[in-house]
Amino acid sequence: MRTFWARGYEGTSIQDLVDATGVNKPSLYSTFGCKEEIFREAVELYDRLEGRATSQSLGAATTTREAVETMLRSNARAYVADEGPRGCMIVLASLLGAPENKNVRAFLADNRLSGEAALRDRLARGVAEGDLTPSADLDRLAAFYTTVLEGLSIQARDGASAQKLDTIVDAAMLAWPTG
């Protein structure tokens, strides 16, 4: 997981995976079948370990605004933590690449879209609970805050400090609907 996270899908060779896992090539292929399957399992592991910041934030917060702000801030902290590569593996691992890797890009795009859908669901819950105005455009808000989240990942990979990411979140929260 960390190898794909640090180097991206295309930047990671089978030899890199052999070195990272300590498993020889034949065993790696017999266990996973191909590099794409190894990557898909790495993404599932990433979602379980690193995706908690989003799911916990959206589920635990009292208000919808708090859920969104906490989601952005907790991910921003995770993106600059010393324990792993900077940024989000789902955002950064394969935005561009060779035509033969289009399935990997589609897999990650679907993953990002499901995150946006989860955010939209939390926004809809906010409308139902009365803490978000019924006139709010939920699709627009979900797309906007997902884009901010993904942008935080890119900023972190480019070396942005936690303080800079916090100022971005501060600015993003100014767009929260008030009435």
Contacts in CASP RR format, 6 or more apart in sequence:
PFRMAT RR
TARGET T0000
AUTHOR 0000-0000-0000
METHOD contacts of the structure
MODEL  1
MRTFWARGYEGTSIQDLVDATGVNKPSLYSTFGCKEEIFREAVELYDRLE
GRATSQSLGAATTTREAVETMLRSNARAYVADEGPRGCMIVLASLLGAPE
NKNVRAFLADNRLSGEAALRDRLARGVAEGDLTPSADLDRLAAFYTTVLE
GLSIQARDGASAQKLDTIVDAAMLAWPTG
1 42 0 8 1.000
1 43 0 8 1.000
1 45 0 8 1.000
1 46 0 8 1.000
1 49 0 8 1.000
1 89 0 8 1.000
2 20 0 8 1.000
2 84 0 8 1.000
2 85 0 8 1.000
3 12 0 8 1.000
3 16 0 8 1.000
3 17 0 8 1.000
3 20 0 8 1.000
4 12 0 8 1.000
4 39 0 8 1.000
4 42 0 8 1.000
4 43 0 8 1.000
4 89 0 8 1.000
4 93 0 8 1.000
5 42 0 8 1.000
5 46 0 8 1.000
5 84 0 8 1.000
5 85 0 8 1.000
5 89 0 8 1.000
5 92 0 8 1.000
5 93 0 8 1.000
6 84 0 8 1.000
6 85 0 8 1.000
7 16 0 8 1.000
8 89 0 8 1.000
8 92 0 8 1.000
8 93 0 8 1.000
8 94 0 8 1.000
9 39 0 8 1.000
9 93 0 8 1.000
9 94 0 8 1.000
9 101 0 8 1.000
9 104 0 8 1.000
10 94 0 8 1.000
10 97 0 8 1.000
10 98 0 8 1.000
10 101 0 8 1.000
12 35 0 8 1.000
12 39 0 8 1.000
14 25 0 8 1.000
14 28 0 8 1.000
14 35 0 8 1.000
15 25 0 8 1.000
17 28 0 8 1.000
17 35 0 8 1.000
17 38 0 8 1.000
18 24 0 8 1.000
18 25 0 8 1.000
18 28 0 8 1.000
21 28 0 8 1.000
23 31 0 8 1.000
28 38 0 8 1.000
32 38 0 8 1.000
32 41 0 8 1.000
36 101 0 8 1.000
36 103 0 8 1.000
36 104 0 8 1.000
39 93 0 8 1.000
39 104 0 8 1.000
40 107 0 8 1.000
42 89 0 8 1.000
43 89 0 8 1.000
43 90 0 8 1.000
43 93 0 8 1.000
43 107 0 8 1.000
43 108 0 8 1.000
43 111 0 8 1.000
46 89 0 8 1.000
46 90 0 8 1.000
47 90 0 8 1.000
47 111 0 8 1.000
50 78 0 8 1.000
50 88 0 8 1.000
50 89 0 8 1.000
53 71 0 8 1.000
53 74 0 8 1.000
53 75 0 8 1.000
53 77 0 8 1.000
53 78 0 8 1.000
54 71 0 8 1.000
54 74 0 8 1.000
54 75 0 8 1.000
54 115 0 8 1.000
54 118 0 8 1.000
54 149 0 8 1.000
55 118 0 8 1.000
56 74 0 8 1.000
57 67 0 8 1.000
57 70 0 8 1.000
57 71 0 8 1.000
57 74 0 8 1.000
57 75 0 8 1.000
58 67 0 8 1.000
58 71 0 8 1.000
58 118 0 8 1.000
58 119 0 8 1.000
58 122 0 8 1.000
59 67 0 8 1.000
59 122 0 8 1.000
60 67 0 8 1.000
60 70 0 8 1.000
61 67 0 8 1.000
61 70 0 8 1.000
63 126 0 8 1.000
63 131 0 8 1.000
64 122 0 8 1.000
64 123 0 8 1.000
64 125 0 8 1.000
64 126 0 8 1.000
64 129 0 8 1.000
64 131 0 8 1.000
64 132 0 8 1.000
65 131 0 8 1.000
65 132 0 8 1.000
65 173 0 8 1.000
65 176 0 8 1.000
67 122 0 8 1.000
68 119 0 8 1.000
68 122 0 8 1.000
68 123 0 8 1.000
68 145 0 8 1.000
68 173 0 8 1.000
68 176 0 8 1.000
69 169 0 8 1.000
69 173 0 8 1.000
71 119 0 8 1.000
71 145 0 8 1.000
71 149 0 8 1.000
72 145 0 8 1.000
72 148 0 8 1.000
72 149 0 8 1.000
72 152 0 8 1.000
72 169 0 8 1.000
72 172 0 8 1.000
72 173 0 8 1.000
73 166 0 8 1.000
73 169 0 8 1.000
75 88 0 8 1.000
75 149 0 8 1.000
75 152 0 8 1.000
75 153 0 8 1.000
76 152 0 8 1.000
76 156 0 8 1.000
76 162 0 8 1.000
76 165 0 8 1.000
76 166 0 8 1.000
76 168 0 8 1.000
76 169 0 8 1.000
77 162 0 8 1.000
78 87 0 8 1.000
79 86 0 8 1.000
79 87 0 8 1.000
79 88 0 8 1.000
79 152 0 8 1.000
79 153 0 8 1.000
79 155 0 8 1.000
79 156 0 8 1.000
79 157 0 8 1.000
79 165 0 8 1.000
80 86 0 8 1.000
80 87 0 8 1.000
80 156 0 8 1.000
80 159 0 8 1.000
80 160 0 8 1.000
80 161 0 8 1.000
80 162 0 8 1.000
80 165 0 8 1.000
85 157 0 8 1.000
86 156 0 8 1.000
86 157 0 8 1.000
86 159 0 8 1.000
87 152 0 8 1.000
87 153 0 8 1.000
87 154 0 8 1.000
87 156 0 8 1.000
87 157 0 8 1.000
88 149 0 8 1.000
88 150 0 8 1.000
88 153 0 8 1.000
90 108 0 8 1.000
90 111 0 8 1.000
90 112 0 8 1.000
91 112 0 8 1.000
91 150 0 8 1.000
91 151 0 8 1.000
91 153 0 8 1.000
91 154 0 8 1.000
92 153 0 8 1.000
92 154 0 8 1.000
92 157 0 8 1.000
93 104 0 8 1.000
93 108 0 8 1.000
94 101 0 8 1.000
94 104 0 8 1.000
94 105 0 8 1.000
94 108 0 8 1.000
95 105 0 8 1.000
95 108 0 8 1.000
96 105 0 8 1.000
97 105 0 8 1.000
112 146 0 8 1.000
112 150 0 8 1.000
115 146 0 8 1.000
116 142 0 8 1.000
116 143 0 8 1.000
116 146 0 8 1.000
117 142 0 8 1.000
119 142 0 8 1.000
119 145 0 8 1.000
119 146 0 8 1.000
120 138 0 8 1.000
120 139 0 8 1.000
120 141 0 8 1.000
120 142 0 8 1.000
123 132 0 8 1.000
123 136 0 8 1.000
123 138 0 8 1.000
123 141 0 8 1.000
123 142 0 8 1.000
124 138 0 8 1.000
126 132 0 8 1.000
127 133 0 8 1.000
127 134 0 8 1.000
127 136 0 8 1.000
127 138 0 8 1.000
132 177 0 8 1.000
133 177 0 8 1.000
133 178 0 8 1.000
133 179 0 8 1.000
135 177 0 8 1.000
135 179 0 8 1.000
136 177 0 8 1.000
141 177 0 8 1.000
144 172 0 8 1.000
144 175 0 8 1.000
145 172 0 8 1.000
148 168 0 8 1.000
148 169 0 8 1.000
148 172 0 8 1.000
151 168 0 8 1.000
152 165 0 8 1.000
152 168 0 8 1.000
152 169 0 8 1.000
155 164 0 8 1.000
155 165 0 8 1.000
155 168 0 8 1.000
156 165 0 8 1.000
END
